[in-house]
Amino acid sequence: MATKAFGIINSAANYIRVEGLHDYRPIGAFSFLGRFRVIDFPISNMSNSGLDRIHVYLNSRPRSIVEHIGDGRHYNINSKRGNIQLLFTQNNGASSIYNTDINSYLENLEQIERMPQDYVVVAPSYMVYKQDYQQLLNAHVESGADITLLYHKVDQAKEYYRACNVVTLNKQKGVESLERNMGTAKEKNISMDTYVMSKEIFIDLVKKAKKESSAYSLADMIAIACDTLDVRGYQHKGFFAAITSLDDYYRANMELLEYSTAMDFFKTDWPFYTKTTDACPTQYFHGASVTHSMVCNAGLIEGTVENSIIGRNVHIGKGAVIKNSIILSYTDIGDGAHIENAVVDKWVKVNKVKRIISENLTPAYVKRNDVL
């Protein structure tokens, strides 16, 4: 029989800041591959794993996430007994040190205590990966551990995953410590901020955090608990992206342009749900050229697109060239513009400036509603 758990999606982490895109919306609401939002992935993982009671904790600027999730019906959650609850925090300055996930849980403790399930699965809203949480839950129950956390082995910990925690494991997969990644070594086990524990232990950690320090997060509490509780690691395999910077966001989108990576990630038996927008197909004009790209619907393409992701309702003018870039919805790229290695936010008009090219590894960013 399946073990019963409810899901918590933590959208209230205060220590991650993605330059540019973050000014307008939380990471969970970032557009991903043109048609998804980042938060679609943890919610779909929960829905596919049979977790049909889900709490989404929201912090600053929640409008776009609230709009996107709506009543949650598009996530295929059992309509009779399942639901997605959006839970808000009252005291939420955009970047206050008190703006922690623990603060969100404390404000909504009554809701958590009322949940009838014995276990809780906590997942972040800034990571993209595929995981059967029922499998994770079963492994957790069988091991008899107090807390099980998901980790991913990476070999680029020097350049990326800088805001993530690193997991140190002993030979029995017991977690010895959780510390911030300082970029000191290439190979590291990165914590995926995904935990399974009993509801009782979760509530206990939240209440303890209040006594210990108002600035502690759940990850801090689990790091401290490594000394007294049995915390185990569970290795995740497959595609994994942590969106903790503009570089990460750009890289995660670009990696999934690779056909084999995308085919491995998007499988019919594990669908990723999102709110669909009905619109006519994109129109390609005479002289348009599109290669190795993902183009969403309702666009007008007159120029050249190479190795890029084009959102909905985007117009690319005559003679315009888009290379290695992410163009978000409702953007108008004028005739003859050349955009390379860039992330262009929504509702941008590019008509006077003809060249937006980043020579560095970090992509250029054009802010929302900008006119260039």
GIBEL-V526600 format. One record per backbone hydrogen bond with DSSP energy under -0.5 kcal/mol. CO is the residue of the C=O (numbers start at 1). NH is the residue of the N-H. E is the energy in kcal/mol with one decimal. If there is no record, write none. Layout:
co nh e
CO NH E
CO NH E
//
This chain:
co nh e
4 118 -0.6
4 119 -1.4
6 121 -2.4
7 55 -2.9
8 10 -0.6
8 123 -2.8
9 11 -0.9
9 57 -2.5
10 125 -1.5
17 19 -0.7
18 22 -1.8
19 21 -1.8
20 23 -1.8
21 24 -1.3
21 25 -0.8
26 29 -1.8
27 30 -2.2
28 39 -2.6
30 38 -1.7
32 35 -0.6
32 36 -2.4
33 35 -0.8
36 32 -3.0
37 40 -1.7
38 41 -1.3
38 42 -0.6
39 43 -1.8
40 44 -2.5
41 45 -2.5
42 46 -2.1
43 47 -2.7
44 48 -3.1
45 49 -1.3
46 51 -2.7
47 50 -1.4
50 52 -0.9
52 54 -0.5
52 83 -2.3
53 7 -2.8
54 85 -3.2
55 9 -3.3
55 57 -0.6
56 58 -0.5
56 87 -2.9
57 11 -1.1
58 89 -0.7
61 26 -0.7
62 65 -0.6
62 66 -2.6
63 67 -2.5
64 68 -1.8
65 69 -3.0
66 70 -2.4
69 72 -2.6
72 75 -1.8
73 76 -1.5
78 82 -2.1
83 54 -2.6
83 85 -0.5
85 56 -3.2
85 87 -0.6
87 58 -2.9
90 92 -1.6
91 93 -0.6
93 96 -0.8
96 99 -1.4
98 100 -2.3
100 104 -1.4
101 105 -2.4
102 106 -2.9
103 107 -2.0
104 108 -1.0
106 109 -1.3
108 111 -0.7
108 112 -1.6
109 113 -3.0
110 114 -1.5
111 115 -0.5
112 115 -1.3
118 199 -3.2
119 6 -2.0
120 122 -0.5
120 197 -1.8
121 8 -2.8
122 195 -2.0
123 10 -2.8
126 243 -3.1
127 129 -0.6
128 241 -1.9
131 133 -0.9
132 136 -1.5
133 137 -2.6
134 138 -2.5
135 139 -2.4
136 140 -2.1
137 141 -2.6
138 142 -2.7
139 143 -2.0
140 144 -1.1
140 145 -0.8
146 198 -0.6
147 232 -2.9
148 196 -2.4
149 234 -2.3
150 192 -2.7
151 236 -3.1
152 154 -0.5
152 190 -3.2
154 188 -1.8
156 160 -2.6
161 164 -1.2
164 181 -2.9
165 191 -3.0
166 179 -2.1
167 169 -0.6
168 176 -3.5
168 177 -1.2
170 173 -1.9
173 233 -3.1
174 170 -2.5
174 176 -0.6
177 168 -2.5
179 166 -4.2
180 182 -0.5
186 157 -2.5
186 188 -0.6
188 154 -2.8
188 190 -0.7
189 167 -3.2
190 152 -2.3
192 124 -0.5
193 195 -0.5
194 150 -2.3
195 122 -2.8
196 148 -2.3
197 120 -2.7
198 202 -2.2
199 203 -2.6
200 204 -2.1
201 205 -2.6
202 206 -2.2
203 207 -2.4
204 208 -2.4
205 209 -2.3
206 210 -1.3
207 211 -1.1
208 212 -2.5
209 213 -2.4
213 216 -1.3
217 221 -2.0
218 222 -2.4
219 223 -2.2
220 224 -2.1
221 225 -2.2
222 226 -1.0
224 227 -1.4
225 228 -0.8
225 229 -3.6
229 231 -1.1
230 146 -2.2
230 147 -1.9
230 232 -0.5
231 175 -3.4
232 149 -3.0
234 151 -2.2
239 130 -0.6
241 128 -2.7
241 243 -0.6
242 244 -1.4
244 17 -0.5
245 249 -2.2
246 250 -2.4
247 251 -2.8
248 252 -2.7
249 253 -1.8
250 254 -2.4
251 255 -2.6
252 256 -1.2
254 257 -1.4
255 258 -1.2
258 262 -2.5
259 263 -2.7
260 264 -1.7
261 265 -1.6
262 266 -3.1
265 267 -1.0
267 270 -1.5
270 267 -0.6
271 273 -0.6
274 276 -0.6
276 278 -0.5
280 298 -2.1
282 284 -0.5
283 285 -0.6
283 301 -2.9
285 288 -2.3
289 305 -3.2
291 307 -1.9
293 295 -0.5
294 310 -3.1
297 313 -1.7
299 283 -2.8
300 302 -0.6
300 316 -2.9
301 285 -2.8
302 319 -0.5
303 289 -2.2
304 322 -2.7
305 291 -2.7
306 324 -1.7
308 294 -2.2
309 311 -0.5
309 327 -3.1
310 296 -2.5
311 314 -0.6
312 330 -2.2
314 300 -2.4
315 317 -0.5
315 333 -3.3
316 302 -2.8
316 303 -0.7
317 320 -1.6
318 336 -2.3
320 304 -3.1
321 323 -0.5
321 339 -3.1
322 306 -2.9
323 341 -1.7
325 309 -2.3
325 327 -0.5
326 328 -0.6
326 344 -3.0
327 311 -3.0
328 331 -0.5
329 347 -1.7
331 315 -2.4
331 333 -0.6
332 334 -0.7
332 350 -3.0
333 317 -2.8
334 337 -1.5
337 321 -2.8
338 356 -2.7
339 323 -2.9
340 358 -1.6
341 364 -2.4
342 326 -2.6
342 344 -0.5
343 345 -0.6
343 366 -2.4
344 328 -2.9
345 348 -0.7
346 369 -2.3
348 332 -3.0
349 351 -0.7
349 372 -3.3
350 334 -3.3
354 338 -3.1
356 340 -2.6
357 359 -0.6
364 343 -3.1
365 367 -0.5
366 345 -2.5
367 370 -1.7
370 349 -2.5
370 372 -0.5
372 353 -2.2
//
